[in-house]
Amino acid sequence: MHKSFFFILTILSLLSFDLEAQKAKKPNILFIAVDDLKPIMGCYGNKLIKTPNIDRLARMGTMFSNNYCQQAVCGPTRASLMTGMRPDYTKVWDLKTQMRDINPDIVTLPQYLISQGYNTVGTGKIFHPSSAIKRIDPVSWNMPYMEPEEKDYANGLGKPANSQYQKPENKALFLVKRERVKRDDDDEMPTSIKGPSVENIDVPDDAYDDGVITLKAKNQMVKMHKDQKPFFLAVGYHKPHLPFVAPKKYWDLYNRADMPMASFQEHATNAPELAYHKSGELRNYIDIPAFAMFNEPGFHVRLKTEKQLELIHGYFAAVSYLDAQVGILLNTLDSLGTLNNTVIVLWGDHGWHLGDHDLWEKHTNLEQATRAPLIIAAPGMKPGTSSSLSEHLDIFPTLCDLASVPVPAHLQGKSLKPIMQNKKAVVNEFAISQYPRKLSKELMKKNNYTSNSMMGYSMRTDKYRFTIWMNDFTTNDAFSESKVYATELYDYVADPLEKKNVIDEKAYAKTSTEMRQKMVEFFKSQEKK
């Protein structure tokens, strides 16, 4: 009896050790997604913006200073990031296409991790609602998705109007039925009536969605910490997406007169007009027309200085509000004793134009729209900053690699773990972004095109950006010179603000030829056989 007792005790101890060993091999993953966050936090060199918590995360992990999205708009870039496949594979290029209508068997990162022994759960905006079944892609989660409810908001305020506004006069706007605004030249068609572009009101953090999402994520972390299975917790923040709403205390962090307006607010010399847009998403907000001047030909907005300063102030306030939420997540992990034993990734889905090139929002292949923040902290990885090129595509394979699970062979990205181990390592020779446009009937006729569909592909190297605009073409097709509409080349050493397209300058003839050849080779590598 005595020997049997000790035998059972030994077996139980071994089983317990095995479970703990399995858990140690597969770390928990905190996956923080941020809407419209450009890389202007303190850790990225901005001395004015206040982001102590994201800066703290950067000190814990690897900050990728040259990371690029696949397409600078929410739906396509998130579908690409979450599946590890380029937009031409997912065929999500807009805010209408549902990714499983095109690829019903496509596998997302959390869906794959379920098969590898993870519990997966999400809250907030992870997919763009238009590209995912029931807004969340249910097969990606094996635990109930956490949606904010009326009772979750502070001080009995209830849900914000249009998921955005708590100010009484702004809420009142949505009690009156108004005609939906649509414009043919919008890059992002409105799906709801818009209110003002900013809101500044003295309320707690959980008066708005992001504060509620944080509390739900915090409670879920505490619960899952007790589980034997590792977890993948996805937390999707809405700010700093328009409208720029944030509690007053975050607005009070800044003096509006100190806001940094873009120094270059023109289109690049010799650049095709197709590279730009009319900031249609911003113009949907009811207070914008009074400050914009549309009497100039071409794609221009020309916002008055006072409105530019207010928008930049609002963007900074929204970023600081978001930063405070990240701090709560980090502090929760710290209190549970798992901060340094969890893989934490924070990414912005794309950049954002804050007035440069007379542009607002995203929706371009230019640097301010395609460059996006990426920070990854993981057990055993030394912190630091890397200037090596990375893409959103790389996040899926990187997390698999860090979690010690097999990396699916079909993924189009590459693991960034080598860079996390050696900050000077190179994984990608270049990063590829793309953006679709529609050509006018006049230009269609002038170029003898039968289709108005255009796709701009942009290749970013450590020094240059080469963009080629193609008619009626995706990388699933064979490349044809006859489909080339326009090309661009920018030298970021000589011209960091993209003031001049140097594609036709003699001094850049060799570079232009080499970049074009690289792009054609990339096209061929993607072409379906």
Summary of the structure (lengths in Angstrom):
residues: 529
radius of gyration: 23.8
end to end distance: 69.1
largest distance: 94.5
contacts: 1785
relative contact order: 0.16
helix: 39%
strand: 18%
